Amino acid sequence: MLTIVTLSDVPAAVRKKTVGTAGEWRAAGITPSQFRSLTRAGDLVRVRHGVYATRSAVES
């Protein structure tokens, strides 16, 4: 099943320029399905094993 994540579904943490571990993203309220959708869409980018940054943080 494909889950579509809209901007209104994305927690505020992803809208900011930030970097965090997968656990920190979960603690910020991102569900596993949201996490997969956000990484597929490029809104979260893997920086290194277990660490992801928002697209805006990577672009900075």
C-alpha positions in Angstrom: 0.0 0.0 0.0 1.4 3.4 -1.0 1.1 6.1 1.6 0.9 9.7 0.3 2.3 12.3 2.7 1.1 15.8 2.2 2.6 18.9 3.8 -0.2 19.0 6.4 0.8 15.5 7.4 4.5 16.3 7.9 5.5 17.2 11.5 7.0 20.6 12.1 10.4 19.1 12.6 10.7 18.1 9.0 9.8 21.7 7.9 12.8 23.0 9.7 16.5 22.8 8.8 17.5 19.9 11.0 19.5 16.7 11.3 18.7 13.8 13.6 18.9 10.1 14.1 16.1 7.8 13.0 15.1 7.5 16.7 15.0 11.3 17.1 12.7 11.5 14.0 10.4 8.9 15.5 10.4 10.8 18.8 9.4 13.9 16.9 6.3 12.1 15.8 7.1 10.7 12.4 5.6 7.3 11.9 7.5 4.5 10.1 5.3 4.9 7.0 5.8 8.7 7.0 9.5 8.2 7.3 9.6 5.9 4.3 7.5 8.3 2.2 9.6 11.3 3.2 12.9 9.6 2.4 11.5 8.3 -1.0 10.3 11.9 -1.8 13.7 13.4 -0.8 12.3 15.4 2.0 14.5 13.5 4.4 18.0 12.6 3.1 20.3 9.9 4.6 23.5 11.6 5.8 25.1 8.5 7.2 23.9 5.2 8.7 20.9 6.0 11.0 21.2 9.8 10.5 18.8 11.8 8.3 18.6 15.5 7.5 15.8 17.6 6.0 16.3 18.5 2.4 16.6 22.2 3.4 19.4 21.3 5.8 21.3 19.5 3.1 20.8 22.3 0.6 22.2 24.8 3.1 
